[in-house]
Amino acid sequence: MKKVYLLLVGGMVATYPANAQMHQKNDTLSVYRTHVLDPVVVTASGHHQHLKSSSTPVHVLTKGEIHEQGITTLDAALTHMLPQVSLAPNAMGSQLRLNGLGNKYILVLVNGQKLSGDISNNVDLNRVDMSRVKRIEVLDGAASSLYGSDAIGGVINIITDQPTNDLVSVTSNTRVSGRGQLTQSVNLDAYYKGFGSYTTFTHDKADSYRINPLEYVKGEDGETRQSLSPIFVGYKSNLFSQKFVYDVNRHLSFNASLSTSYKMTNRPDTRTDIAGGYDYEMRYKGLRWDLGSIYKINDKNSIQFTFTTDKFRYGKEYDVETKSNHIGDYIQQKKQRSYESDLKGVFHFVKNGTTVIGANWRNDFLTASSGNIDEHVYTLAGYVQHEQTIVSGLKATAGLRYNYHETFGNRLTPKFALMYSVGNFNLRANYAMGFRAPGLDELYYNYFSVNHGKVMVTFGDKNLKPEKSNYVALNAEYRTNRFSMSVNGFMNYISDMVIKNYVDVTPEKLVELRKAFPEMTDPQAKKLTHYSLYQNSDRGLVKGVQVNLWANVLPGFDLTANYAYTYAKTKSADVWQVLERSIRNTATVAANYHHVWNKYALNVNLNGRLQSKTYYPSYEDAPGFGVWNLNTTHTFDYLKWAFIEPSIGVDNILNKTDNRIDSDKRRYALYSPGRMLVVGLKVKFK
């Protein structure tokens, strides 16, 4: 722990990077720096405004910052740059956490619309096209007044880009590193007289690996054996997206987009001589399309409409011959569908005031063969939020959302915020209520499965209540063109948390279970000691402090440090315990140097993530670590028809890994395979 604190103190250098898209000669460092410090954001208020004007704090990761660190995946962008975010990769997706709270409490949006595709509450982040990301906005805490259910722990909104400065351009971006990691994307963009077409294909792959080849046969001590079970699950994925825009005139525009995704895990096959292999791979497919339009009444008033359809399914595809399945057999496990429409207006009815009024309809469908579910539920909502400058320097925001949920009925979620600005200082106070309607699986599951001989039985509960939260935060911020600092303190109180409660199997209950699941064999019944039942049981409390620093020390040289202290705990019955997979102290730090010599630009970025141990109340805590990465980018703009940008770097410079022997009582926080050389090449034909 002392080493972590020393690194935090000694390493309070990092980057709000300053990559100004060097090939654009008309960009100056000062203009770019202002853009980085004060970008336009939309997630906090529901309408576009500059970051420094938002009464609700929001973290922004810009396209330039992401590019400077050599990042090509969403999970890397979030964990490299935001200390309050952590991820644990596995075959079921990415176990995302924000300020200690897990996936189901975090709403992931793409251009303001919910991204479906959760697998056991783990979001498939491979569905996000990183080559099109313009910025990522992260809002801490409850945000149900604007976004409804699921926004208890926070909102991650991915805003995509649609350039209009080139008639036709083609961009290829490649990144290669060790353990078979490859990301290749190709973009074709065209824009002419108001019509734009944006096409992308991305291929992403990585090999499975484990750090220590040994595992304990039982428990923490005793005999060990070789194992194939990966600490990181390999995969290959393809993503295709197409977007069309048509600007009829300066008042009216239309857009339509389609994206398809395919992902297959790449785990080691079952072997007779070594444990840990698998008979099948997990296969995921997604299809998403949306239609939208924006009508700008004038410069201050607009109306927009969006309709989105999102379909996602996954299942098992066998690549090993078994007694009951042949190679190539596919068994679908879960299929999700959602239809959502959103109508929103942004108006300036009064001087120095902005009003957002909207209505939302959403219908979610779930079919799960393994859980014996074929259900759907719809939600209707109306919301209003008004932001008003009361006197010079003092701004207030009040919002309210009415939700009607088909299962849970009516619910109101308010929000209040105050912001006082004087000189370069901003002071903010926020209160927001959040709620989460239990998922269709938590309501209706009737689940039976056998995995590696282990029997799992889970039941839903139709009588569950929605989870509720109350979030309060205070923020102080100081900004200039050369330096910025913000401190944010918050508390998030959660009640009626839905958990899996483990119930012992009695002889009488076993008889009922065998009637419910006739496929259960006698040997499987003998191994069944408990089953799971979803219940409203726990309370939660998350409190913390975040500190963000940025400094432009010299022309072209920027330092940044972001620190998060998070204390998250839950209460079951009368016992409080630390929330599983929460981290007390985390920092992301970096230093960025950028310089242009005529038609050559150099960018050097050193960044690191430092964190204390990860808490696992039911298992052994995972030790803390510090991982540092170096990325250098070289931009050559000598050709009239193209610019070339090779990059080279080193991931995990100090070769930090978690070498502990695996066991059923051990969990991990560091998934890096060790030091790796990273090379990339970006070419844009213009």
N, C-alpha and C positions, 0 to 999 in steps of 0.2 A: 504493500500500500504506500509506504514512504517513497518508493521509487516512482510510483504514479504521480504523487504530488510534486516531487522534484522535477519530473518531466513537464508537468503542467506549468510550474513557475518558470522553468528554464526555456520552455517551448511556447511561450505566449507570442508566437509569431506564426502567421498563417496568411491565407489569401482570401480576400474578396477579389478574385483574380481580375486581371486587367487585360484580357485578350480582346482587342478591339476589332476582331475580324480584319487582320492586317492588310489583306488584299484590297480593302476598300480605302483608297488613298485619301478620300475626303474626310475620314474619321480622324479626329485629333484625340490625343490622350486625355485632355481635359474634358472634352465632350463625352468621351466614353466613360471616364471616371464618374461624372455626374449621372450618367445613365445607370451605372452599376449601383451607385449609392441611393438613387431615387427612381427605381423603375416603376412603370405603371403596373398596378395589381388590381385584381377583381374579386378574389375569394373572400376577403374580410367583410366587404360591404355590399357585394352583389352588383357593383357598378365600377367602371374604370376610374381610378384615381392614383395619384402618385403615392408611393410607399410612405413618405414622411407625413402625408396628409391623412393617413388612415387612423381612425380612432381605435382600431383593434390591431394589435401587433401581428405581423405575419412575416415568416421567413421566406426569402426568395432565392432560388438557385437559378442563375441566368445561363443561357446557352453558352456564353463566353466562358463563364466560370467552369462549367462542366467540361468544356473542350480543353481548357488549359490543363486539367488534371488527367487527361487521357482517358476519360470515362466513357464507356459505350453501353452501360446497362443501368437501369433505374435503381436497382438495389445498391450498386456501387455509388451512384450519385448521392443517395440518401445517407448512407453510412459514412462515406468519406467526408461529407460536408456538414452533417447535422448530428451533434452529439446525442440529442434526445431520441434518435432513431436507432434501432438495432434490428438485425435480421438473422434468422437461423434457417438455412436452406435445407430442404429435404424433398423426398419424392412427391410429397403432397402439395408443393408450392413453397412460398416464402413465408415463414412465420414472422410477420412484421410486428414491431412494437414501437409505440410512440409514447414517451414519458411513462413507461412501465406498463401501459395497457396494450392488449393484444389486438389482432386483426379485426375481430368482430366489432371493436369499438372505434375503428378508424375508417372513415369514409374516403375511398379512393375515387377521384373524378377525372375524367378526360374532357377538357373544355366545359367543365361544370356539370357533366352528366355522369351518373354512377357507372363504374366499371364492374360488370358481373364477372364471375369466374372464380368464386372461392371454393376451395377443396378442403373440407373439414376446417373451415374458417381461415384457410391460408390462401391469399390472393396470388393468382398466376401473373406475376409482374412481367413475364415475357410477352404479354399481350400489348405492352406499351411500346410504341415505335420511337425509340430514343433519337433517331436521326431527324425527327420532325419536332423535337421539343424546343420550344422557344424559351420557356422558363417553367420552373416547378415552384408552386406556392404552397407553403405548409402552415396551417393554422392550428395552434395548440388549443386544446380544450374543447368544450361543448360548442356546437354551432348549429343546433337543431332549429333555431329561429329562421334560418335561411334554407337549410338543407335537410331537415326532417330526421328520420330515423338513422341510426348508426353513428351519427356525429357526436359521440360522447367523449372520446379521447382526442379527437382532432380530425382535420381534413387535409388530404393531400390532393391538390388540383394540378394536373398536368396540362399546360397550355401549349398547343401546337402552333407551328409557324406556317405561313403561306406567303413566300416572298413575291414581290411584284416589281422588282427592279431589273430583271432580266427577261428578254424576249423568250429565249430558250436556254436552259442550262442543264448539264448532266453532272452529277457528283458521285464519286465512288469513294468510300471510306472503309479502310481495312485495319483491323487490329488483331495481332497474333501474340500469344504468350505461351508459357509452358502448360503442361497437363492438357494438351489438346484444345486450349481455349482459342476460339476464333470468332470474330464478329465481322461480317461483311455486309455493307448496305450500299444500295444504288438508288439514287433519286433522279427522277426526270421531271423538271419543272418547266412550265410554259405559261406566259401571261401576255395577253394582247387585247387592247381595247376593252378592258373590263372583264375578260374571260380568263380564268386561270385553271390549269390542270396540274395536279401534284401527285406523282406516282412514286411509290417506294417498295423496294423488296429488301428484306433483311434476313440474313441467315446467321444463326448464333449456335455455337456448340461448345461443349466442354466434356472432358473425360471424368469418370468417377475416380475417386482416390480415397485412401485412408492414410493416416500419418504413421501409426504404429500397427504392424501386422498382427499383433497379439490381442486376445481378449481373455478375460477370466471366464472360466466355465460357469461358475456360480459365485455371485457376490463379489466382494472386493479382494478376498484373499484366496489362496489355494492354487489349483492347477490352471495353467493357461493353455491356449491352443491358437492355431492360426485361424484367421478370419478374413473373409472377403467383404464383409458388410461395410459399405463406404461411409466415411464421415461427410463427404460431399457427393451428392448424387449427380452423375453426369447426365447430359441431355443433348438433344439437337432440336432446334426450332426454326420454323420459317414464318415470316410475317409479311403479308402483302397488304398494301393500303392504296386507295385511290380517292382523291378528293377533287371536286369541281366547285368553282365559285364563279358567280356571274354578278358583276356590279352593273345593274341596269342604268343607274345614274347615281348622283351623290346622295340620294335619299334611300334608294332601295337596292338590296343585294340578296342573292340566294346562294345556298351552298348545299352540297350533297356529298356524302362520303361513305366508303365501304372498306372494311378491313377483315381479313381472314387470318387466322393463326393456327399453327399446328406445332405440337411439341410431343416428343417421345423421350422418356428417360433412357439412360444407357447404363444399366446396372450389371454387375458381374452375374453370369449364369450359375445356376445350381451345379455343384460338384459333389462327388461322393467322398473326396479326400479332404476337403476344406469346408468349414461351415460358413454361412453368411451369404450364399448366393441366392438368386431369385429365379423362379420359373417364368415370370412374366415382367413386362415393362408397363408403365403407366402411359397412356396415350390421351392427349388433350386436343380438342378442336374448338375453335371459337369463330363466330361470325357476328359482325356488328355493322350496322348501317344507320345513318341518320340523315334527316332532312331539316333544313333550317332557313330562316329568313330574318333579315333585320330591316326595319323601316325607321329611318331617321327623320323625324318630323322637322327638326331643326338641329342646331348644334348642341342643344341642351336636353332635348327630349327624344326618346326612341322607344320602339316596341320590337321585341324579338320573340320568335317562336321556334321551338326545336322538338322534333319527334325522333326518338331513338329506339331501335330494336337491338337487343343483345342476346345472343344464344351461345351457350357454352356446355360442353359435355366432356366426360372423361370415363375411362374404363381400363380394363386389363387386356393387354395383347400378349399372348403366350409365345415365348421364343425357346421354350424347353418342353419336350414331350413329357406329359404326365399321364396318370391313369385315366383321368377324365377329360383332358384337353390335348388337342394337337397343336403343333407349331403353326402360328398364324391365326388361331382362334381369338376372337375379340368378345369380351363380355362387358357391356356397358354398366357402369356403376351409378352414374348420376348425370342428369341433364337439367340445365337451368335455362329458362327463358324469361326475359323481361321486356315490357313495353312501357315507354315513358314519354309523356308529352309535357312541355313546360312553356308557359306563356308569361313573359315578364316585360314590364314597362319601367323605364327610368325617366323620371319627370323632375322638373324644377318648378314646382307650383308657387314657391315663395322665394324671395330673395335670399341668397346664401344658404339655400336648403336643397337637398336632393331626396327624393322619395322613390323607393323601389316597391312596386306592387306586382304580385305574381300569383299564378295558380298552377298546380301540378297534379298530374294523374299518373299513377304507376300500377302495373299489374305484374306480379312475380309468380312464376310457375316452377315447380320442382317435381321431377320424376326420378326416383331413386329405387332401383331394383333391390339393392342390398338393404335398404331401409323400409321397403314396402310402402313407398310414398308416391302418390300422384295427386298433388294438391296445388292450389293457387290462392293468392290473396291480393286484394287491391287496396290502394291508398289514395285518398283525395286530400288535397291541401290548398290552403290559401295563405298568403303571407304579405306582410307590409313592413317596411323599415324606412324610417325617416332620419336623416342626418341634417343637423342644423347648426350653423354658426350663431351662437347667442350674442356674444360680444366679440370684439377683436381678440383672437387668441384662444377663445373658449368654444369648443365644439361638443355637441351632445348627439348621441345616437340611441334610438329606441326602436325595437323590432318585436314583432309577434307573429307566430305561425299557428294556424289552426290545422290539425290533422284529423282526418277520419280514417281509421284503420278498420278493415272489414271484420277482424277478429276482436280487436281491443277497444273499438269505439272512438270517442273524442279525446283529444289532448291539445293543450295549449302550451307553447314553449316561448317564453319571452327572452329578450336580451336588452341590456342597457350598457352604455359606454360613455365615458367622458374623456376629453382630451384638452389639455391646456398647453399652449405653446408660447414661449417667450424667448426671443432671440434664437439661439441654436438649440434650445432645450425643448423637449416634448415630455409631458407627463400624462399617463393614461391610466384609467381605472375601468375594469370590465367585469360585468356579471352576465352569465349565460346559463340557461337551463338546457339540458340535453335529455334525450330519451332514445331507447333502442327497443323496437318491437322484436320479440323472439323470432328466430328464423323458422321456416317451415320444417326443417329437420328437428329443431328443438321441440316443436309442437307435436309432430306426427311420427317421429322415428319409431320403427319397429324392426330393429337392426340385429342381424346375426351374421357373424363372420368368423372365419378361422384363418389366422395368419401365423405361419411357422409353428403350427400345432397349438397356438394359443387361441382360446375361444373368447369372443367378445360379443356381449349382448347389451344393447342400449334401447331404452324406451323414451319417447317424448311425453310431454304433458300438455294437454289441451287447455289446462287451467293456469298456465304460466301468466305472470303479470309482466308488463314492460319494465325494463330497467330504466332508472332515472338518475340524473346527475345534476349537481349544482357546481358551477365553475366560477371562481373569482380570481382576478389577477390585477397586479399593479405593475406598471412599467415606467421606467425613466430612461430617457434617451438624449444623447448629445451628438450633434452632427455638424461637421464642416466639410469643405472640399478635400481636406487632407486627413481627417480623423473622424471616427465615429465610435461611440460606445453606447451600449444599451444593457440595462439590467431588468429582468422580468422575474417577479415572484408570483406563484400561483398555488391554488388549492383546488382539488377536484373531488367532490364527495359523491359517491355512487351508492345507490340502494337497490335492493331486489336483484342483485347480480344472479344471472342464470349460470349454474355450474352443473357438472356431472357428479351426482352423489352416488357413491358406491354402496350397494346393499348386499349383505351376505345372503348366500343361497341356502335356504332351508330345504329339507326333504320335500315339504309340501310345495314350496315355490318351484322346486325343480320339476315336479310333475306338471305344473302350469306352463313352465318354460318349454318343456318337451312337446306339449300340445300346441303351443304357439309356433314352435320351430320343429316340425316333424323331421326335417333333414338332419337334426342333431343326432350323432351316433352315440352308442354307449360309452366308448372311450372318451369322447368329447364331453359328455355329461359328467363323467367322473372328474375331469379336470376343471370344471366350472365351479369356482368358489364364490364369485360375486358377479353382479350385473350392474349396469349404470342406469341412472334415472335423472333426467333433467329436472332441476328444481330451482325456484327462487330461494336462495339460501344466504348468500354472502352480502356483506357491505364492503365498500372499498374507499380508501383514502389515498390520494396521490398529491403530494406537495413537493415543491421544488423551486430552484432558482436557476436562471439562465443568464449568462454573461456573454456578450458578443462584442469583440473589439476589431477594428480595422484601422490601418494607418498607411498612408502613402509617404514612406520615409524619404525616398529620393525619387526623382523623375523615373518612372518605369519600374519602381521597386515597391511592392506592397506587402504588408504583413497582416495576418488575420488570426484571431484565436476565438474559438467558441467553446464555452464550458457549460455543462449541465449537471446540476446536483438534483437527484430524484430520489424521493423516499416514498415507496409505494407499498401498501399493505392491504390485506383483506381480513375480514372477520367472519369466521364460521362459528355459529353458536356464540360462546363468550370468549373465544380464543382469537387473538390477532396474530397474524404471521406475515412475513415479508412476501410480497407478490412474486410468484414464480417468474423467473427470467428477467427480473428487474435488476438494474445496475445503478449503484449509488453515485459514482463519479465518472464522468466521461468528458473528453475534450477532443475537438478536431482542430488541428493547427497546420499552418502552411505559410510558405514564403514564395512570392512570385516575382520574377524579373522579366521585363519585356523591353526590347529595343528594336528599332528599325534602322537599317543601313540601306538607303536607297530602295532597292527592290528585294531586299532580303530582310526577314524579320525573325528574331530569336525569342522564344519564350521558354523559361526554365521554371518549373514548379516543383517544390518540395512540400509534401503534405504528410500528415500523420494522424492516426486515431489512437488515443490513449484512454484506457478504461480500467476501472477497478473490477473486482470479482463480480461474477454474475450469480445471483441467488437462485438456488433450487431447493426449496424447503423439503421436498420429498426425496432429493438426491444429493450427491456431493456438489458443492458449489464449484463453478468453473473459475479458474484463476484469471486475474487481470492480465493485460498485455499492452504493448505499444508497438504499432506497426507503422513504418515509414515508407513512403513511395516517392520516386523521382520520375518526372516526365519532362522531356525536352521536345519542343516543336520548332520546326524550321520551315519557314514559308518563303517560297521562291515565286516571284511575280514578274518574271522576265518575258514571258510569252504573252502575246496579245490574245490568244485564244484559250489560254488555260493558266491556272496557277497550281503549283505542286507543293504539298506540305507533308514531308516525311516526319516521323516522330520516333524517338527511341527513349526508353526508360527502364527502370528497375522497380518491380513491385516487391514489397517486404524486404527492404534493403538489409535489415539486421537478421533476416532469416528466422523470425519468430514462429514457432509452431507449438501446438499442444500435443506432446508426445506421451501422454498418459496411456496406460493400457486400458482398453475399453472394457466396460462391464455394465450390467443391468442397473447399477446404482450411479452411473457416471453420465454427466451431460457436458456439453461443450459450448464455448462462446467464440473461440477463435477457430475458423475453418480454413485458414490459409495453408496451402501445401508447402510454403516456404518461399525463398528468394526465387524470382523469375525475371528473365529478360523479356521486355515488352517492346514490340516494334509495330509501327503503323504507317499507313500511307493514305493521304487524302488528295484526290485530284478533282478539280472542278473545271469543266469545259464550259466556257462562257461565250 
